[in-house]
Amino acid sequence: MRALVQRVSLGFVEIPSENYHASIGKGMVILLGIKESDTINDLNFVADKCSNLRIFEDQNDKMNLSIKEIDGEVLVISQFTLYGDTRRGNRPSFTDAARPEIAEDLYNRFITRMKGNLGEAKVKVGIFGAMMLVKIFNDGPVTILVESKNEVPYES
């Protein structure tokens, strides 16, 4: 499982076809990629890591505070393209990304875990599988990749 975490001053998702939108203020946007082999253990690890990442500045301008400590919000967006493999050719392969029926279940469970960690009102979401317009006002910029497993970045 991969979570691309961006510290934001504002995050917004809009889905015109569904007449849906959600927005957050100070906090983080989490773009969540789910791999075919991911388990509940992967989900719990990534959700808990994101909930406790110390990427917000304290009174000394040092990244030392978590989302909980700043009373921030989270916007979670499903993003299967985080498992796009570009090692061959110019068209990404998404064979490592979980099939929709697996990914949607784990995505929903991830959201439930985040709400348990941060509180129901602090977690906003996109709609799984929908074409979305996402606005991210990256603060810093700060972008962190959280992965549930140590993956080898190249073949040895």
N, CA and C of each residue as an Amber inpcrd file, in Angstrom:
protein
   468
   0.8520000  -1.1720000   0.0000000   0.0000000   0.0000000   0.0000000
   0.8940000   1.2300000   0.0000000   0.4910000   2.2130000  -0.7760000
   1.2230000   3.4700000  -0.8520000   0.2840000   4.6260000  -0.5500000
   0.7820000   5.5310000   0.2640000   0.0560000   6.7650000   0.5310000
   0.9980000   7.9150000   0.2220000   0.6250000   8.7270000  -0.7400000
   1.3680000   9.9360000  -1.0190000   0.6980000  11.0370000  -0.1970000
   1.4000000  11.4900000   0.8260000   0.8430000  12.4230000   1.8040000
   1.3730000  13.8200000   1.4990000   0.4590000  14.7660000   1.3340000
   0.8490000  16.1440000   1.1090000   0.2930000  17.0170000   2.2200000
   1.1910000  17.7580000   2.8480000   0.7540000  18.7280000   3.8500000
   0.1340000  19.8970000   3.1000000  -1.0750000  20.2830000   3.5040000
  -1.8020000  21.2990000   2.7510000  -2.3410000  22.4050000   3.6520000
  -2.5430000  23.5570000   3.0280000  -3.2860000  24.6260000   3.6860000
  -4.7530000  24.5430000   3.2810000  -5.0140000  23.8480000   2.1390000
  -6.3630000  23.6580000   1.6360000  -6.3630000  22.4660000   0.6830000
  -7.3930000  21.6440000   0.7650000  -7.5760000  20.5340000  -0.1640000
  -9.0380000  20.4620000  -0.5630000  -9.2830000  20.0960000  -1.8230000
 -10.6470000  20.1170000  -2.3360000 -10.7980000  19.0380000  -3.3930000
 -11.9160000  18.3230000  -3.3700000 -12.2290000  17.3700000  -4.4290000
 -13.6310000  17.6750000  -4.9390000 -13.7650000  17.6010000  -6.2620000
 -15.0560000  17.8350000  -6.8950000 -15.3030000  16.7210000  -7.9060000
 -16.5320000  16.2270000  -7.9230000 -16.9460000  15.2110000  -8.8860000
 -18.2240000  15.7220000  -9.5370000 -18.0670000  16.4460000 -10.6500000
 -19.2350000  17.0790000 -11.2800000 -20.3430000  16.0910000 -11.6350000
 -19.9880000  14.9010000 -12.1290000 -21.0100000  13.9330000 -12.5440000
 -21.8470000  13.4280000 -11.3740000 -21.3140000  13.5280000 -10.1790000
 -22.0210000  13.0650000  -8.9730000 -22.5840000  14.2340000  -8.1580000
 -22.3440000  15.4750000  -8.6310000 -22.7370000  16.6580000  -7.8850000
 -22.2040000  16.5750000  -6.4500000 -20.9030000  16.2530000  -6.3370000
 -20.2800000  15.9930000  -5.0410000 -19.0240000  16.8310000  -4.8970000
 -18.7950000  17.3000000  -3.6850000 -17.5280000  17.9310000  -3.3690000
 -17.2510000  17.8090000  -1.8750000 -15.9750000  17.8810000  -1.5490000
 -15.5420000  17.8720000  -0.1520000 -14.2950000  18.7420000  -0.0660000
 -14.1100000  19.3910000   1.0670000 -12.9290000  20.2340000   1.2190000
 -12.4250000  20.1810000   2.6520000 -11.1360000  20.4890000   2.7840000
 -10.5110000  20.5740000   4.1030000  -9.6780000  21.8410000   4.1670000
  -9.3980000  22.2600000   5.3820000  -8.4620000  23.3490000   5.6180000
  -7.0930000  22.7570000   5.9010000  -6.4140000  23.3020000   6.8690000
  -5.0580000  22.8520000   7.2150000  -5.0700000  21.3660000   7.5740000
  -4.1640000  20.6350000   6.9470000  -4.0890000  19.2070000   7.2060000
  -3.2910000  18.4870000   6.1510000  -3.8390000  17.3490000   5.6830000
  -3.1300000  16.5740000   4.6690000  -4.0960000  15.9590000   3.6760000
  -3.6370000  15.9160000   2.4310000  -4.3210000  15.1610000   1.3940000
  -3.5430000  13.8620000   1.2430000  -4.2640000  12.7480000   1.3080000
  -3.6440000  11.4330000   1.1540000  -4.1530000  10.8120000  -0.1350000
  -3.2310000  10.6190000  -1.0880000  -3.5280000   9.8970000  -2.3180000
  -3.1540000   8.4480000  -2.0380000  -4.1380000   7.5450000  -2.0650000
  -3.9510000   6.1750000  -1.5940000  -3.9530000   5.1840000  -2.7520000
  -2.8400000   4.4720000  -2.8930000  -2.7250000   3.4120000  -3.8870000
  -2.7340000   2.0540000  -3.2040000  -3.5100000   1.1300000  -3.7440000
  -3.6550000  -0.1920000  -3.1280000  -3.1530000  -1.2480000  -4.1040000
  -2.2780000  -2.1020000  -3.5970000  -1.6590000  -3.1580000  -4.3900000
  -2.4610000  -4.4440000  -4.2470000  -2.4140000  -5.2670000  -5.2610000
  -3.1760000  -6.5250000  -5.2910000  -2.9280000  -7.3730000  -4.0440000
  -1.7020000  -7.3870000  -3.5470000  -1.3530000  -8.2590000  -2.4200000
  -1.5250000  -7.6010000  -1.0510000  -2.0510000  -6.3870000  -0.9830000
  -2.2000000  -5.6930000   0.3000000  -3.2120000  -6.3920000   1.2040000
  -2.9520000  -6.2850000   2.5020000  -3.7850000  -6.9110000   3.5220000
  -4.2540000  -5.8610000   4.5300000  -5.0450000  -6.3020000   5.4750000
  -5.4830000  -5.4330000   6.5710000  -4.2730000  -4.9240000   7.3590000
  -3.2590000  -5.7550000   7.5110000  -2.0510000  -5.3150000   8.2160000
  -1.3920000  -4.1420000   7.5050000  -1.3420000  -4.1990000   6.1680000
  -0.7820000  -3.0830000   5.3950000  -1.6130000  -1.8300000   5.6190000
  -2.9080000  -1.9780000   5.5400000  -3.8370000  -0.8670000   5.7250000
  -3.6590000  -0.2270000   7.0990000  -3.6330000  -1.0420000   8.1400000
  -3.4840000  -0.5230000   9.4940000  -2.1590000   0.2060000   9.6660000
  -1.0830000  -0.3670000   9.1080000   0.2370000   0.2580000   9.2080000
   0.2290000   1.6410000   8.5620000  -0.2780000   1.7260000   7.3240000
  -0.2550000   2.9940000   6.5900000  -1.1820000   4.0230000   7.2420000
  -2.3740000   3.6180000   7.6310000  -3.3120000   4.5510000   8.2720000
  -2.7340000   5.0880000   9.5820000  -2.1650000   4.2130000  10.3780000
  -1.6010000   4.6450000  11.6610000  -0.3690000   5.5250000  11.4560000
   0.4560000   5.1850000  10.4660000   1.6370000   5.9960000  10.1670000
   1.2130000   7.3940000   9.7190000   0.2280000   7.4740000   8.8260000
  -0.2540000   8.7780000   8.3590000  -0.8360000   9.5940000   9.5190000
  -1.5520000   8.9480000  10.4040000  -2.1760000   9.6400000  11.5360000
  -1.1600000  10.1990000  12.5140000   0.0340000   9.6280000  12.5140000
   1.0440000  10.0330000  13.4850000   2.2650000  10.7070000  12.8790000
   2.2820000  10.9100000  11.5590000   3.4140000  11.5760000  10.9140000
   3.6070000  12.9650000  11.5120000   4.8330000  13.2490000  11.8870000
   5.1390000  14.5610000  12.4570000   5.6650000  15.4680000  11.3390000
   4.7430000  16.0350000  10.5660000   5.1160000  16.8620000   9.4200000
   4.6180000  18.2980000   9.5430000   4.0840000  18.6450000  10.6970000
   3.5930000  20.0070000  10.9190000   4.5280000  20.7230000  11.8770000
   4.7120000  22.0070000  11.6450000   5.7060000  22.7660000  12.3950000
   5.2350000  23.1380000  13.7930000   6.1780000  23.0600000  14.7230000
   5.9210000  23.4900000  16.0970000   6.2660000  24.9730000  16.2270000
   6.2990000  25.4780000  17.4550000   6.5720000  26.8970000  17.6920000
   7.9800000  27.3040000  17.2790000   8.8710000  26.3300000  17.0760000
  10.2420000  26.6130000  16.6390000  10.4360000  26.3660000  15.1440000
   9.3390000  26.2500000  14.4030000   9.3640000  25.9940000  12.9550000
  10.0490000  24.6800000  12.5960000   9.9780000  23.7250000  13.4940000
  10.5320000  22.3900000  13.2450000   9.3630000  21.4370000  12.9950000
   9.4820000  20.5860000  11.9640000   8.4160000  19.6060000  11.7090000
   8.4280000  18.5990000  12.8550000   7.5020000  18.7850000  13.7840000
   7.5230000  18.0170000  15.0130000   6.1310000  17.6470000  15.5070000
   5.0760000  18.0820000  14.7920000   3.7110000  17.8550000  15.2480000
   2.9510000  16.9760000  14.2570000   2.0360000  16.1760000  14.7860000
   1.1970000  15.3150000  13.9480000  -0.1150000  16.0130000  13.6240000
  -0.8690000  15.4250000  12.7350000  -2.1900000  15.9380000  12.3620000
  -3.1010000  16.0330000  13.5930000  -2.9530000  15.0740000  14.5030000
  -3.7530000  15.0880000  15.7300000  -3.4260000  16.3100000  16.5780000
  -2.1300000  16.6180000  16.6730000  -1.6820000  17.6970000  17.5500000
  -2.0590000  19.0870000  17.0300000  -2.2690000  19.2050000  15.7190000
  -2.6710000  20.5090000  15.1810000  -4.1810000  20.5720000  14.9650000
  -4.8890000  19.4880000  15.2760000  -6.3330000  19.4000000  15.0870000
  -6.6990000  19.6290000  13.6150000  -5.8820000  19.0190000  12.7300000
  -6.0620000  19.1860000  11.2940000  -7.0560000  18.2120000  10.7030000
  -7.2640000  18.3760000   9.3960000  -8.2060000  17.5470000   8.6580000
  -7.4620000  16.7300000   7.6080000  -8.1300000  15.6820000   7.1170000
  -7.5470000  14.8020000   6.1130000  -8.5470000  14.6160000   4.9750000
  -8.0310000  14.6380000   3.7570000  -8.8140000  14.3160000   2.5710000
  -8.1670000  13.1010000   1.9210000  -8.9180000  11.9940000   1.8120000
  -8.3980000  10.7350000   1.2690000  -8.9730000  10.5160000  -0.1290000
  -8.0830000  10.3130000  -1.0910000  -8.4530000  10.1090000  -2.4880000
  -7.8460000   8.7940000  -2.9740000  -8.6630000   7.9250000  -3.5710000
  -8.1250000   6.6850000  -4.1400000  -7.3160000   7.0290000  -5.3840000
  -6.1630000   6.3570000  -5.5500000  -5.2330000   6.7150000  -6.6240000
  -4.4810000   5.4740000  -7.1010000  -5.1390000   4.6560000  -7.9380000
  -4.5080000   3.4260000  -8.4070000  -3.2560000   3.7070000  -9.2280000
  -3.1420000   4.9130000  -9.7810000  -1.9850000   5.2220000 -10.6200000
  -0.6760000   5.3020000  -9.8350000  -0.7430000   5.2930000  -8.5030000
   0.4900000   5.2250000  -7.7120000   1.2240000   3.9060000  -7.9430000
   0.5410000   2.9250000  -8.5010000   1.1860000   1.6530000  -8.8490000
   1.4440000   1.5420000 -10.3510000   1.5420000   2.6650000 -11.0300000
   1.9050000   2.6640000 -12.4420000   3.3830000   2.3090000 -12.5940000
   3.6690000   1.2870000 -13.3570000   5.0410000   0.8360000 -13.5980000
   5.4930000   1.3820000 -14.9440000   6.5290000   2.2180000 -14.9290000
   7.0060000   2.8550000 -16.1580000   8.3910000   2.3580000 -16.5730000
   8.8080000   1.2130000 -16.0540000  10.1510000   0.7190000 -16.3740000
  10.2900000   0.2990000 -17.8260000   9.1940000  -0.0800000 -18.4620000
   9.2510000  -0.5070000 -19.8590000   8.2810000   0.3420000 -20.6820000
   8.7500000   0.8110000 -21.8040000   7.8900000   1.5830000 -22.6940000
   7.4840000   2.9160000 -22.0970000   6.5230000   3.5450000 -22.7340000
   6.0660000   4.8660000 -22.3040000   4.6500000   4.8610000 -21.7630000
   3.9810000   3.7350000 -21.8560000   2.6330000   3.6280000 -21.3160000
   2.7150000   2.8720000 -19.9900000   2.3060000   3.4940000 -18.8890000
   2.3900000   2.8080000 -17.5910000   1.5660000   1.5210000 -17.5670000
   2.1050000   0.5390000 -16.8670000   1.3790000  -0.7000000 -16.6190000
   0.8400000  -0.6370000 -15.1960000  -0.4050000  -1.0600000 -15.0290000
  -1.0280000  -1.0010000 -13.7040000  -1.3280000  -2.3960000 -13.1670000
  -0.5270000  -3.3850000 -13.5700000  -0.7990000  -4.7670000 -13.1690000
  -0.6160000  -4.9930000 -11.6750000   0.1700000  -4.1530000 -11.0030000
   0.3450000  -4.3070000  -9.5540000  -0.8010000  -3.7050000  -8.7520000
  -1.5600000  -2.8100000  -9.3620000  -2.6850000  -2.1780000  -8.6570000
  -3.7790000  -3.2120000  -8.4070000  -4.4090000  -3.1110000  -7.2580000
  -5.4790000  -4.0520000  -6.8930000  -6.6800000  -3.8860000  -7.8140000
  -7.3510000  -5.0000000  -8.0670000  -8.6100000  -4.9590000  -8.8120000
  -9.6200000  -4.1270000  -8.0250000 -10.5520000  -3.4730000  -8.7260000
 -11.4890000  -2.5610000  -8.0410000 -12.2370000  -3.1760000  -6.8700000
 -12.6720000  -4.4270000  -6.9730000 -13.4460000  -5.0150000  -5.8760000
 -12.5960000  -5.2070000  -4.6110000 -11.3090000  -5.4380000  -4.7770000
 -10.4010000  -5.5450000  -3.6210000 -10.0450000  -4.1490000  -3.1200000
  -9.6830000  -3.2790000  -4.0500000  -9.2270000  -1.9330000  -3.6930000
 -10.3190000  -1.1230000  -2.9870000 -11.5510000  -1.2190000  -3.4690000
 -12.6170000  -0.4290000  -2.8590000 -12.8540000  -0.8370000  -1.4080000
 -12.8240000  -2.1250000  -1.1400000 -13.0130000  -2.5950000   0.2310000
 -11.8930000  -2.0720000   1.1380000 -10.6450000  -2.1880000   0.6870000
  -9.5230000  -1.7210000   1.5040000  -9.5310000  -0.1970000   1.6310000
  -9.9200000   0.4980000   0.5900000 -10.0470000   1.9670000   0.6430000
 -11.0580000   2.3690000   1.7220000 -12.2130000   1.7240000   1.7140000
 -13.2370000   2.0370000   2.7210000 -12.7740000   1.6890000   4.1280000
 -12.0610000   0.5980000   4.2650000 -11.5210000   0.2280000   5.5820000
 -10.4470000   1.2070000   6.0490000  -9.6530000   1.7100000   5.0930000
  -8.6410000   2.7200000   5.4080000  -9.3270000   3.9700000   5.9640000
 -10.3870000   4.3900000   5.3110000 -11.1390000   5.5630000   5.7630000
 -11.6960000   5.3340000   7.1720000 -12.2440000   4.1590000   7.4090000
 -12.7700000   3.8230000   8.7370000 -11.6670000   3.8860000   9.7860000
 -10.4910000   3.3760000   9.4530000  -9.3610000   3.4050000  10.3940000
  -8.9340000   4.8540000  10.6640000  -8.8560000   5.6660000   9.6090000
  -8.4740000   7.0670000   9.7890000  -9.4980000   7.8060000  10.6470000
 -10.7840000   7.5410000  10.4270000 -11.8190000   8.1710000  11.2440000
 -11.7040000   7.7210000  12.6980000 -11.3590000   6.4620000  12.9170000
 -11.1360000   5.9780000  14.2710000  -9.9430000   6.6540000  14.9280000
  -8.9150000   6.9320000  14.1340000  -7.7020000   7.5710000  14.6570000
  -7.8910000   9.0590000  14.9150000  -8.6560000   9.7340000  14.0440000
  -8.7140000  11.1970000  14.0850000 -10.0640000  11.7780000  14.4480000
 -11.1130000  10.9720000  14.3190000 -12.4660000  11.4640000  14.5400000
 -13.2120000  11.5750000  13.2240000 -14.4720000  11.2430000  13.2630000
 -15.3360000  11.1990000  12.0740000 -15.3040000  12.5070000  11.2810000
 -15.4210000  13.6290000  11.9530000 -15.5390000  14.9280000  11.2790000
 -14.2310000  15.3870000  10.6520000 -13.1160000  14.8030000  11.0230000
 -11.8040000  15.2460000  10.5350000 -11.3960000  14.6040000   9.2190000
 -12.1410000  13.6030000   8.7420000 -11.7530000  12.8570000   7.5440000
 -12.8040000  13.0410000   6.4550000 -12.3650000  13.5920000   5.3210000
 -13.2130000  13.7650000   4.1420000 -12.6700000  12.8420000   3.0530000
 -13.5080000  12.5410000   2.0670000 -13.1100000  11.5510000   1.0620000
 -13.5770000  11.9450000  -0.3370000 -12.9340000  11.3070000  -1.3100000
 -13.4320000  11.3460000  -2.6750000 -14.3810000  10.1670000  -2.8520000
 -14.7590000   9.8780000  -4.0880000 -15.6070000   8.7240000  -4.3740000
 -14.7780000   7.7200000  -5.1520000 -14.6890000   6.5080000  -4.6440000
 -13.8570000   5.4700000  -5.2480000 -14.2550000   5.2600000  -6.7060000
 -13.2680000   5.2560000  -7.5730000 -13.4730000   4.9470000  -8.9870000
 -14.0090000   6.0850000  -9.8290000 -14.3440000   7.2050000  -9.2140000
 -14.8960000   8.3310000  -9.9710000 -13.7660000   9.1570000 -10.5820000
 -14.0780000   9.8420000 -11.6720000 -13.1560000  10.8240000 -12.2390000
 -13.3050000  12.0850000 -11.4000000 -12.2090000  12.4980000 -10.7690000
 -12.2680000  13.5880000  -9.8080000 -11.3840000  14.7550000 -10.2180000
 -11.7710000  15.9220000  -9.8100000 -10.9380000  17.1120000  -9.8980000
 -10.4440000  17.3740000  -8.4790000  -9.1320000  17.3560000  -8.2980000
  -8.5570000  17.5190000  -6.9630000  -7.6770000  18.7650000  -6.9600000
  -7.9370000  19.6430000  -6.0050000  -7.1080000  20.8310000  -5.8230000
  -6.3150000  20.6390000  -4.5410000  -5.0160000  20.7910000  -4.6620000
  -4.1320000  20.6010000  -3.5130000  -3.2590000  21.8430000  -3.3770000
  -3.3860000  22.5210000  -2.2580000  -2.5410000  23.6610000  -1.9640000
  -1.4520000  23.1580000  -1.0100000  -0.3970000  22.6110000  -1.6070000
   0.6910000  21.9990000  -0.8480000   1.3960000  23.0760000  -0.0390000
   1.5430000  22.8330000   1.2510000   2.1300000  23.7760000   2.1870000
   3.5660000  23.3720000   2.4630000   4.4890000  24.1580000   2.0180000
   5.9010000  23.8670000   2.2750000   6.7760000  24.0930000   1.0540000
   6.7160000  23.2570000   0.0650000   5.9030000  22.0490000  -0.0730000
   6.4530000  20.8950000   0.7580000   5.5250000  20.1100000   1.2850000
   5.8710000  18.8910000   2.0170000   5.0830000  17.7470000   1.4070000
   5.8050000  16.7610000   0.8890000   5.2100000  15.5600000   0.3080000
   6.0040000  14.3580000   0.8020000   5.3050000  13.3830000   1.3910000
   5.9430000  12.1960000   1.9680000   5.2880000  10.9540000   1.3830000
   6.0970000   9.9740000   1.0150000   5.5820000   8.6910000   0.5510000
   5.6390000   7.6950000   1.6980000   4.4810000   7.1400000   2.0630000
   4.3920000   6.1280000   3.1140000   4.0610000   4.8070000   2.4340000
   4.8910000   3.7880000   2.6620000   4.6510000   2.4710000   2.0790000
   4.5870000   1.4280000   3.1700000   3.7480000   0.4270000   2.9410000
   3.5640000  -0.5970000   3.9640000   4.6310000  -1.6790000   3.9140000
   5.2930000  -1.8310000   2.7890000   6.3070000  -2.8790000   2.6500000
   7.5540000  -2.2740000   2.0420000   8.7160000  -2.8400000   2.4070000
   9.9520000  -2.4140000   1.7600000   9.9960000  -3.0390000   0.3850000
   9.9190000  -2.1970000  -0.6260000   9.9440000  -2.6930000  -1.9970000
  11.3050000  -2.4010000  -2.6040000  11.8020000  -3.3200000  -3.3950000
  13.0670000  -3.1340000  -4.0700000  12.8120000  -2.2290000  -5.2740000
  13.4790000  -1.0650000  -5.3540000  13.2010000  -0.1330000  -6.4350000
  13.7480000  -0.5670000  -7.7970000  14.5820000  -1.5930000  -7.8140000
  15.1180000  -2.0840000  -9.0730000  15.3880000  -3.5710000  -8.9270000
  15.4970000  -4.2510000 -10.0360000  15.7790000  -5.6860000  -9.9960000
  17.2580000  -5.9090000  -9.8400000  17.6490000  -6.7860000  -8.9240000
  19.0800000  -7.0360000  -8.7080000  19.5320000  -8.3060000  -9.3720000
